[in-house]
């Protein structure tokens, strides 16, 4: 008898569904059959009165009925919704097509690409290395002794006793010198990390591009010529430049390169701290101890190295006042580039 009732409900649902012509009528049908107080729920309520031995078979029939009603209800609903959309939708063929907005490269990526392009034109290859480095590659091989005071120049994120997040991309120079025989002309772009207070001028993570040249008869004059050519290509041919003596553990002699502040024309402003000059990179001749650590004969080969911060380079070129904006993903800023 219960099975006959299930069959009757199924037939009644088919007849009711066939007469539905609008979404409003379909909602009434849903309430009649599928709501908490609907016909299907009522049949499940009566299942408790069915003899124990008959419950499995009748329960399966009821589940099948509920699935059948629900599936067919959804099919008709989708059909009616599509018909309603099609009837109301109008297409104006005189309107211009809608243009899809495309993304673009981040300004830091654009800056790296431009730097790579300039150095590629001078015969430099590009190498990358791991961001998690050993103390040996990040410090020791670069002439930083364990108690060397120059280690205090860089606040380091150590993740284990002898492993750290690299503080510069110089470890890639060591890997290149160990794995490739001279002559070497290479640049090494990548992310670096330092435990610094975040401010408008500094960040705990930033990007660098470093360069390395190893060959016979390399001179400081060639280093200067290479960097001056780069600076004029990147910042403009009218700039003035100067080299100041400096110190780095892995180069000797060492220098820093300044260019005239193109914001104030060298007259002095807050960007150049009223000096008229902007520092753009550090450089120097590779220390013989570094060559020895990398298995290169310093009696036969010499080299030079240089490095620059990408964020600082982009800030100088595009007059960005706050380094933090590069990492905030503010679309208003990014779409300008």
C-alpha contacts under 8 A as a table, 3 or more apart, distances in Angstrom:
res1	aa1	res2	aa2	distance
1	X	4	X	5.12
1	X	5	X	6.43
2	X	5	X	5.06
2	X	6	X	6.46
2	X	58	X	7.61
3	X	6	X	5.12
3	X	7	X	6.39
3	X	58	X	6.86
3	X	61	X	7.72
4	X	7	X	5.08
4	X	8	X	6.16
5	X	8	X	5.03
5	X	9	X	6.24
6	X	9	X	5.20
6	X	10	X	6.28
6	X	43	X	7.99
6	X	61	X	7.56
6	X	62	X	7.15
6	X	65	X	7.35
7	X	10	X	5.12
7	X	11	X	6.32
8	X	11	X	5.18
8	X	12	X	6.17
9	X	12	X	5.06
9	X	13	X	6.09
9	X	39	X	7.91
10	X	13	X	5.17
10	X	14	X	6.36
10	X	65	X	6.88
10	X	69	X	7.70
11	X	14	X	5.13
11	X	15	X	6.39
12	X	15	X	5.17
12	X	16	X	6.18
13	X	16	X	5.09
13	X	17	X	5.93
13	X	33	X	7.86
13	X	69	X	7.36
14	X	17	X	5.17
14	X	18	X	6.13
15	X	18	X	5.24
15	X	19	X	6.69
16	X	19	X	5.40
16	X	20	X	6.80
16	X	29	X	7.45
17	X	20	X	5.34
17	X	26	X	7.72
17	X	29	X	7.48
17	X	73	X	7.65
20	X	23	X	7.90
20	X	25	X	5.82
20	X	26	X	6.09
21	X	25	X	6.95
21	X	26	X	7.86
21	X	80	X	7.84
22	X	25	X	5.45
22	X	26	X	6.41
22	X	80	X	6.77
23	X	26	X	4.84
23	X	27	X	6.27
23	X	77	X	6.92
23	X	80	X	6.59
23	X	81	X	7.60
24	X	27	X	5.31
24	X	28	X	6.68
25	X	28	X	5.14
25	X	29	X	6.37
26	X	29	X	4.97
26	X	30	X	6.27
26	X	73	X	7.85
26	X	77	X	7.23
27	X	30	X	5.00
27	X	31	X	6.35
28	X	31	X	5.23
28	X	32	X	6.24
29	X	32	X	5.00
29	X	33	X	6.28
30	X	33	X	5.40
30	X	34	X	5.17
30	X	35	X	6.52
30	X	73	X	7.55
31	X	34	X	5.65
31	X	35	X	4.76
31	X	37	X	7.97
31	X	38	X	6.22
32	X	35	X	6.62
32	X	37	X	7.91
32	X	38	X	4.99
32	X	39	X	6.40
33	X	38	X	4.55
33	X	39	X	4.82
33	X	40	X	5.62
33	X	41	X	7.76
33	X	69	X	7.89
34	X	37	X	7.85
34	X	38	X	5.35
34	X	39	X	7.06
34	X	40	X	6.19
34	X	41	X	7.00
34	X	66	X	7.95
34	X	69	X	7.93
34	X	70	X	7.54
35	X	38	X	4.75
35	X	41	X	7.32
36	X	41	X	6.07
37	X	41	X	6.19
37	X	42	X	6.62
38	X	41	X	5.46
38	X	42	X	6.21
39	X	42	X	5.00
39	X	43	X	6.43
40	X	43	X	5.21
40	X	44	X	6.59
40	X	62	X	7.86
40	X	65	X	7.84
40	X	66	X	6.61
41	X	44	X	5.11
41	X	45	X	6.34
42	X	45	X	5.03
42	X	46	X	6.50
43	X	46	X	5.18
43	X	47	X	6.53
43	X	62	X	7.58
44	X	47	X	5.13
44	X	48	X	7.86
44	X	62	X	7.12
45	X	48	X	6.51
46	X	49	X	5.63
46	X	50	X	7.27
47	X	50	X	5.34
47	X	55	X	7.07
47	X	58	X	7.84
47	X	59	X	7.44
50	X	54	X	6.58
50	X	55	X	6.11
51	X	54	X	5.46
51	X	55	X	6.39
52	X	55	X	5.36
53	X	56	X	7.15
54	X	57	X	5.79
54	X	58	X	6.27
55	X	58	X	5.19
55	X	59	X	5.63
56	X	59	X	5.10
56	X	60	X	6.24
57	X	60	X	5.28
57	X	61	X	6.42
58	X	61	X	4.97
58	X	62	X	6.17
59	X	62	X	5.09
59	X	63	X	6.23
60	X	63	X	5.15
60	X	64	X	6.16
61	X	64	X	5.05
61	X	65	X	6.14
62	X	65	X	4.95
62	X	66	X	6.20
63	X	66	X	5.16
63	X	67	X	6.24
64	X	67	X	5.18
64	X	68	X	6.05
65	X	68	X	5.03
65	X	69	X	6.12
66	X	69	X	5.24
66	X	70	X	6.05
67	X	70	X	5.14
67	X	71	X	5.89
68	X	71	X	5.34
68	X	72	X	6.15
69	X	72	X	5.46
69	X	73	X	5.96
70	X	73	X	5.10
70	X	74	X	6.24
71	X	74	X	5.28
71	X	75	X	6.32
72	X	75	X	5.07
72	X	76	X	6.33
73	X	76	X	5.41
73	X	77	X	6.20
74	X	77	X	4.93
74	X	78	X	6.15
75	X	78	X	5.34
75	X	79	X	6.29
76	X	79	X	5.04
76	X	80	X	6.15
77	X	80	X	5.24
77	X	81	X	6.15
78	X	81	X	5.15
78	X	82	X	6.17
79	X	82	X	5.26
79	X	83	X	6.24
80	X	83	X	5.08
80	X	84	X	6.12
81	X	84	X	5.05
81	X	85	X	6.23
82	X	85	X	5.14
82	X	86	X	6.10
83	X	86	X	5.08
83	X	87	X	6.11
84	X	87	X	5.19
84	X	88	X	6.30
85	X	88	X	5.33
85	X	89	X	5.84
86	X	89	X	5.37
92	X	95	X	5.84
104	X	335	X	7.93
104	X	337	X	7.99
105	X	109	X	6.16
105	X	110	X	6.25
106	X	109	X	5.19
106	X	110	X	6.28
106	X	334	X	6.85
106	X	337	X	7.68
107	X	110	X	4.96
107	X	111	X	6.16
107	X	314	X	7.76
107	X	326	X	7.91
107	X	334	X	7.09
107	X	337	X	6.20
108	X	111	X	4.99
108	X	112	X	6.25
108	X	310	X	6.81
108	X	311	X	6.80
108	X	314	X	6.97
108	X	326	X	7.63
109	X	112	X	5.10
109	X	113	X	6.10
110	X	113	X	5.08
110	X	114	X	6.19
111	X	114	X	5.19
111	X	115	X	6.29
111	X	310	X	7.01
111	X	313	X	7.95
111	X	314	X	6.46
112	X	115	X	5.13
112	X	116	X	6.08
112	X	189	X	7.41
112	X	209	X	7.73
112	X	310	X	6.94
113	X	116	X	5.06
113	X	117	X	6.06
114	X	117	X	5.06
114	X	118	X	6.36
114	X	234	X	7.83
115	X	118	X	5.27
115	X	119	X	6.37
115	X	234	X	7.49
116	X	119	X	5.27
116	X	120	X	5.85
116	X	126	X	7.61
116	X	187	X	7.77
117	X	120	X	5.05
117	X	121	X	6.37
118	X	121	X	5.31
118	X	122	X	6.89
118	X	230	X	6.67
118	X	233	X	7.29
118	X	234	X	7.90
119	X	122	X	4.99
119	X	123	X	6.59
119	X	124	X	5.45
119	X	187	X	7.76
119	X	230	X	7.39
120	X	123	X	5.13
120	X	124	X	4.84
120	X	125	X	6.45
121	X	124	X	7.30
123	X	185	X	6.86
124	X	185	X	4.87
124	X	186	X	4.71
124	X	187	X	6.39
125	X	185	X	6.29
125	X	186	X	4.56
125	X	187	X	6.21
126	X	186	X	5.61
126	X	187	X	5.05
126	X	188	X	5.88
126	X	189	X	7.65
127	X	172	X	7.31
127	X	176	X	7.86
127	X	186	X	6.86
127	X	187	X	6.32
127	X	188	X	5.10
127	X	189	X	7.38
128	X	172	X	6.49
128	X	188	X	5.66
128	X	189	X	6.52
128	X	190	X	6.84
129	X	169	X	7.88
129	X	171	X	7.71
129	X	172	X	5.43
129	X	190	X	7.93
130	X	133	X	6.40
131	X	165	X	5.83
131	X	166	X	5.62
131	X	191	X	7.08
131	X	192	X	7.02
132	X	163	X	6.94
132	X	164	X	5.77
132	X	165	X	4.74
132	X	166	X	6.06
133	X	137	X	6.65
133	X	138	X	6.43
133	X	163	X	5.68
133	X	164	X	5.47
133	X	165	X	6.00
133	X	166	X	5.61
133	X	171	X	7.77
134	X	137	X	5.58
134	X	138	X	6.26
134	X	162	X	5.71
134	X	163	X	4.40
134	X	164	X	6.20
135	X	138	X	5.17
135	X	139	X	5.57
135	X	140	X	6.51
135	X	162	X	5.20
135	X	163	X	5.71
135	X	164	X	6.85
136	X	139	X	5.53
136	X	140	X	4.56
136	X	141	X	5.62
136	X	162	X	7.94
137	X	140	X	6.32
137	X	141	X	5.49
137	X	142	X	7.16
137	X	171	X	5.02
137	X	174	X	6.67
137	X	175	X	7.84
138	X	141	X	7.13
138	X	142	X	6.97
138	X	166	X	6.28
138	X	167	X	7.28
138	X	168	X	7.57
138	X	170	X	6.99
138	X	171	X	5.11
139	X	142	X	5.28
139	X	143	X	6.68
139	X	144	X	4.95
139	X	145	X	7.47
139	X	151	X	7.86
140	X	143	X	5.48
140	X	144	X	4.81
140	X	145	X	5.81
140	X	146	X	7.21
141	X	144	X	7.10
141	X	174	X	7.12
141	X	290	X	6.20
141	X	293	X	5.76
141	X	294	X	7.39
142	X	170	X	7.87
142	X	171	X	7.85
142	X	174	X	7.59
142	X	249	X	7.05
142	X	250	X	5.23
142	X	290	X	5.49
142	X	293	X	7.97
143	X	249	X	5.82
143	X	250	X	5.60
143	X	289	X	6.56
143	X	290	X	6.08
144	X	147	X	7.92
144	X	148	X	5.68
144	X	150	X	6.98
144	X	151	X	6.84
144	X	249	X	6.45
144	X	250	X	7.81
145	X	148	X	4.74
147	X	151	X	7.73
148	X	151	X	5.89
149	X	152	X	5.64
149	X	153	X	7.66
150	X	153	X	5.33
150	X	154	X	7.76
150	X	248	X	7.97
150	X	249	X	6.92
151	X	154	X	5.82
151	X	155	X	7.95
152	X	155	X	6.71
154	X	167	X	6.99
154	X	194	X	6.77
155	X	167	X	7.97
155	X	194	X	5.40
155	X	195	X	5.02
155	X	196	X	6.77
156	X	164	X	7.14
156	X	165	X	7.23
156	X	166	X	7.81
156	X	167	X	6.50
156	X	193	X	7.38
156	X	194	X	5.30
156	X	195	X	5.69
157	X	164	X	5.66
157	X	165	X	5.62
157	X	193	X	7.17
157	X	194	X	6.41
157	X	195	X	6.17
158	X	161	X	7.02
158	X	162	X	7.66
158	X	163	X	6.02
158	X	164	X	4.14
158	X	165	X	6.49
159	X	163	X	5.78
159	X	164	X	5.18
159	X	165	X	7.27
160	X	163	X	5.02
160	X	164	X	6.72
165	X	192	X	7.18
165	X	193	X	6.00
166	X	169	X	7.03
166	X	171	X	7.79
166	X	192	X	5.59
166	X	193	X	6.03
167	X	192	X	5.21
167	X	193	X	5.12
167	X	194	X	5.71
168	X	171	X	7.24
168	X	191	X	7.95
168	X	192	X	5.36
168	X	193	X	7.46
168	X	208	X	7.07
169	X	172	X	5.71
169	X	173	X	7.41
169	X	188	X	6.47
169	X	189	X	7.02
169	X	190	X	6.53
169	X	191	X	7.64
169	X	192	X	6.80
169	X	208	X	6.66
169	X	209	X	7.20
169	X	210	X	6.46
170	X	173	X	5.09
170	X	174	X	6.81
170	X	188	X	7.92
170	X	210	X	6.87
171	X	174	X	5.09
171	X	175	X	6.41
172	X	175	X	5.01
172	X	176	X	6.12
172	X	188	X	6.63
173	X	176	X	5.11
173	X	177	X	6.17
173	X	188	X	7.41
173	X	211	X	7.90
173	X	212	X	6.77
174	X	177	X	5.18
174	X	178	X	6.15
174	X	294	X	6.39
175	X	178	X	5.12
175	X	179	X	6.12
176	X	179	X	5.22
176	X	180	X	5.71
177	X	180	X	5.51
177	X	181	X	6.83
177	X	182	X	7.79
177	X	184	X	7.87
177	X	291	X	7.98
177	X	294	X	5.84
177	X	295	X	7.74
177	X	296	X	7.60
178	X	181	X	7.73
178	X	294	X	5.14
178	X	295	X	6.55
180	X	184	X	7.55
181	X	184	X	7.16
182	X	214	X	5.87
182	X	215	X	5.78
182	X	301	X	7.94
183	X	213	X	7.47
183	X	214	X	5.46
183	X	215	X	4.72
183	X	216	X	7.83
184	X	212	X	7.16
184	X	213	X	5.29
184	X	214	X	4.94
184	X	215	X	6.66
185	X	211	X	7.65
185	X	212	X	5.85
185	X	213	X	4.54
185	X	214	X	6.73
186	X	211	X	5.68
186	X	212	X	5.37
186	X	213	X	6.57
187	X	209	X	6.60
187	X	210	X	5.43
187	X	211	X	4.09
187	X	212	X	6.27
188	X	208	X	7.89
188	X	209	X	5.39
188	X	210	X	5.06
188	X	211	X	6.15
189	X	207	X	7.27
189	X	208	X	5.60
189	X	209	X	4.12
189	X	210	X	6.39
190	X	207	X	5.53
190	X	208	X	5.67
190	X	209	X	6.61
191	X	205	X	6.95
191	X	206	X	5.68
191	X	207	X	4.35
191	X	208	X	6.38
192	X	205	X	5.82
192	X	206	X	5.60
192	X	207	X	5.79
192	X	208	X	6.98
193	X	204	X	5.75
193	X	205	X	4.53
193	X	206	X	6.53
194	X	203	X	7.91
194	X	204	X	5.14
194	X	205	X	6.39
195	X	204	X	5.52
196	X	202	X	7.11
196	X	203	X	6.41
196	X	204	X	5.26
197	X	202	X	7.00
197	X	203	X	6.73
197	X	204	X	6.92
198	X	201	X	7.84
198	X	202	X	5.56
198	X	203	X	4.68
198	X	204	X	6.32
198	X	324	X	7.91
199	X	202	X	5.21
199	X	203	X	6.48
199	X	322	X	7.86
199	X	323	X	7.65
199	X	324	X	7.27
200	X	203	X	8.00
200	X	321	X	7.12
200	X	322	X	4.38
200	X	323	X	5.39
200	X	324	X	6.25
201	X	322	X	6.32
201	X	323	X	5.77
202	X	323	X	6.66
203	X	206	X	6.50
203	X	323	X	7.16
203	X	324	X	7.06
206	X	309	X	7.47
206	X	310	X	7.51
206	X	311	X	6.75
207	X	309	X	5.86
207	X	310	X	5.29
207	X	311	X	6.57
208	X	307	X	6.87
208	X	308	X	5.64
208	X	309	X	4.47
208	X	310	X	5.33
209	X	307	X	5.67
209	X	308	X	5.57
209	X	309	X	6.58
209	X	310	X	6.85
210	X	305	X	7.21
210	X	306	X	5.50
210	X	307	X	3.98
210	X	308	X	6.37
211	X	305	X	5.38
211	X	306	X	5.17
211	X	307	X	6.21
212	X	303	X	7.19
212	X	304	X	5.89
212	X	305	X	4.47
212	X	306	X	6.78
213	X	303	X	5.21
213	X	304	X	5.42
213	X	305	X	6.48
214	X	218	X	7.35
214	X	301	X	6.59
214	X	302	X	5.72
214	X	303	X	4.17
214	X	304	X	6.79
215	X	218	X	6.07
215	X	301	X	5.31
215	X	302	X	5.77
215	X	303	X	6.18
216	X	300	X	6.36
216	X	301	X	4.73
216	X	302	X	5.91
216	X	303	X	7.97
217	X	301	X	7.30
217	X	302	X	6.79
218	X	222	X	6.86
218	X	301	X	7.85
218	X	302	X	5.65
218	X	303	X	5.76
218	X	304	X	7.56
219	X	222	X	5.37
219	X	223	X	6.71
219	X	285	X	7.96
219	X	302	X	7.94
219	X	303	X	7.61
219	X	304	X	7.91
220	X	223	X	4.94
220	X	224	X	6.28
220	X	284	X	7.53
220	X	285	X	6.75
220	X	304	X	7.44
221	X	224	X	5.10
221	X	225	X	6.15
222	X	225	X	5.00
222	X	226	X	6.10
223	X	226	X	5.25
223	X	227	X	6.32
223	X	284	X	7.79
223	X	304	X	6.48
224	X	227	X	5.28
224	X	228	X	5.99
225	X	228	X	5.22
225	X	229	X	6.10
226	X	229	X	5.29
226	X	230	X	6.29
227	X	230	X	4.99
227	X	231	X	6.06
228	X	231	X	5.09
228	X	232	X	6.18
228	X	241	X	7.66
229	X	232	X	5.35
229	X	233	X	6.20
230	X	233	X	5.13
230	X	234	X	6.07
231	X	234	X	5.14
231	X	235	X	5.61
231	X	236	X	7.22
232	X	235	X	5.39
232	X	236	X	4.67
232	X	237	X	4.44
232	X	238	X	7.27
232	X	239	X	6.74
233	X	236	X	5.72
233	X	237	X	6.58
235	X	239	X	7.35
235	X	317	X	6.79
236	X	239	X	6.21
239	X	259	X	6.55
239	X	260	X	6.06
239	X	262	X	7.55
240	X	259	X	5.62
240	X	260	X	5.40
241	X	257	X	7.10
241	X	258	X	5.55
241	X	259	X	4.28
241	X	260	X	6.26
242	X	257	X	5.85
242	X	258	X	5.32
242	X	259	X	6.48
243	X	255	X	6.13
243	X	256	X	5.60
243	X	257	X	4.61
243	X	258	X	6.34
244	X	255	X	5.26
244	X	256	X	5.19
244	X	257	X	6.44
244	X	258	X	7.81
245	X	253	X	7.77
245	X	254	X	6.05
245	X	255	X	4.39
245	X	256	X	6.46
246	X	253	X	7.90
246	X	254	X	5.16
246	X	255	X	4.58
246	X	256	X	6.14
247	X	251	X	7.61
247	X	252	X	7.66
247	X	253	X	7.53
247	X	254	X	5.29
247	X	255	X	6.92
248	X	251	X	5.58
248	X	252	X	7.42
248	X	254	X	6.20
249	X	252	X	7.69
249	X	287	X	7.82
250	X	286	X	6.12
250	X	287	X	5.31
250	X	290	X	6.45
251	X	254	X	5.59
251	X	283	X	7.51
251	X	284	X	5.06
251	X	285	X	5.02
251	X	286	X	4.42
251	X	287	X	4.56
251	X	304	X	7.68
251	X	305	X	7.45
252	X	284	X	6.00
252	X	285	X	5.28
252	X	286	X	6.29
252	X	287	X	5.29
253	X	284	X	5.54
253	X	285	X	5.79
254	X	282	X	7.59
254	X	283	X	5.78
254	X	284	X	4.05
254	X	285	X	6.64
255	X	282	X	5.91
255	X	283	X	5.32
255	X	284	X	5.73
256	X	279	X	7.02
256	X	280	X	7.74
256	X	281	X	5.85
256	X	282	X	4.33
256	X	283	X	6.03
257	X	279	X	5.84
257	X	280	X	5.98
257	X	281	X	5.52
257	X	282	X	6.23
257	X	283	X	7.65
258	X	277	X	5.99
258	X	278	X	5.18
258	X	279	X	4.21
258	X	280	X	5.77
258	X	281	X	7.51
259	X	277	X	5.59
259	X	278	X	5.35
259	X	279	X	6.51
259	X	280	X	7.12
260	X	265	X	6.68
260	X	266	X	5.28
260	X	276	X	5.89
260	X	277	X	4.61
260	X	278	X	6.15
261	X	264	X	5.83
261	X	265	X	5.47
261	X	266	X	4.99
261	X	267	X	7.96
261	X	268	X	7.64
261	X	272	X	6.36
261	X	276	X	5.35
261	X	277	X	5.10
261	X	278	X	5.62
262	X	265	X	4.74
262	X	266	X	6.77
263	X	266	X	7.85
263	X	269	X	7.88
263	X	271	X	7.89
263	X	319	X	7.68
264	X	267	X	5.51
264	X	268	X	5.99
264	X	269	X	6.10
264	X	276	X	7.32
265	X	268	X	7.69
265	X	276	X	7.23
266	X	275	X	7.47
266	X	276	X	3.84
266	X	277	X	6.41
267	X	274	X	7.34
267	X	275	X	7.62
267	X	276	X	5.35
268	X	272	X	6.35
268	X	273	X	6.84
268	X	274	X	3.73
268	X	275	X	5.27
268	X	276	X	4.42
268	X	277	X	7.91
269	X	272	X	5.59
269	X	273	X	5.85
269	X	274	X	4.53
269	X	275	X	7.49
269	X	276	X	7.13
270	X	273	X	4.60
270	X	274	X	5.81
271	X	274	X	7.43
272	X	275	X	5.71
272	X	276	X	5.76
272	X	277	X	5.75
272	X	278	X	5.63
273	X	276	X	7.58
280	X	308	X	6.47
280	X	309	X	7.88
280	X	312	X	7.59
280	X	313	X	6.64
281	X	306	X	7.01
281	X	307	X	5.69
281	X	308	X	4.55
281	X	309	X	7.37
282	X	306	X	5.60
282	X	307	X	5.56
282	X	308	X	6.64
283	X	304	X	7.42
283	X	305	X	5.61
283	X	306	X	3.98
283	X	307	X	6.42
284	X	304	X	5.65
284	X	305	X	5.71
284	X	306	X	6.53
285	X	302	X	7.65
285	X	303	X	5.75
285	X	304	X	4.11
285	X	305	X	6.26
286	X	290	X	6.87
286	X	291	X	7.33
286	X	302	X	6.99
286	X	303	X	5.29
286	X	304	X	4.99
286	X	305	X	6.20
287	X	290	X	5.45
287	X	291	X	6.84
288	X	291	X	5.07
288	X	292	X	6.28
288	X	298	X	5.53
288	X	302	X	7.84
289	X	292	X	5.06
289	X	293	X	6.18
290	X	293	X	5.05
290	X	294	X	6.31
291	X	294	X	5.16
291	X	295	X	6.30
291	X	296	X	4.94
291	X	297	X	6.66
291	X	298	X	6.08
292	X	295	X	5.11
292	X	296	X	5.43
292	X	297	X	6.31
292	X	298	X	6.74
293	X	296	X	7.60
296	X	301	X	7.19
297	X	300	X	5.54
297	X	301	X	6.07
298	X	301	X	5.08
298	X	302	X	6.17
299	X	302	X	7.88
308	X	312	X	7.98
308	X	313	X	7.40
309	X	312	X	5.36
309	X	313	X	6.12
310	X	313	X	4.96
310	X	314	X	6.08
311	X	314	X	5.14
311	X	315	X	5.99
311	X	323	X	6.73
311	X	326	X	7.87
312	X	315	X	4.96
312	X	316	X	6.12
312	X	323	X	7.77
313	X	316	X	5.25
313	X	317	X	6.23
314	X	317	X	5.14
314	X	318	X	5.86
314	X	319	X	7.77
314	X	320	X	7.46
315	X	318	X	5.45
315	X	319	X	5.23
315	X	320	X	4.47
315	X	321	X	6.76
315	X	322	X	7.89
315	X	323	X	7.31
316	X	319	X	5.27
316	X	320	X	6.89
320	X	323	X	7.30
322	X	325	X	5.99
323	X	326	X	5.91
323	X	327	X	7.96
324	X	327	X	5.69
324	X	328	X	6.68
325	X	328	X	5.20
325	X	329	X	7.45
325	X	330	X	7.36
325	X	333	X	7.81
326	X	329	X	7.00
329	X	333	X	7.93
329	X	334	X	7.10
330	X	333	X	5.50
330	X	334	X	6.29
331	X	334	X	4.97
331	X	335	X	5.82
332	X	335	X	5.77
332	X	336	X	7.11
333	X	336	X	5.75
333	X	337	X	7.83
334	X	337	X	5.83
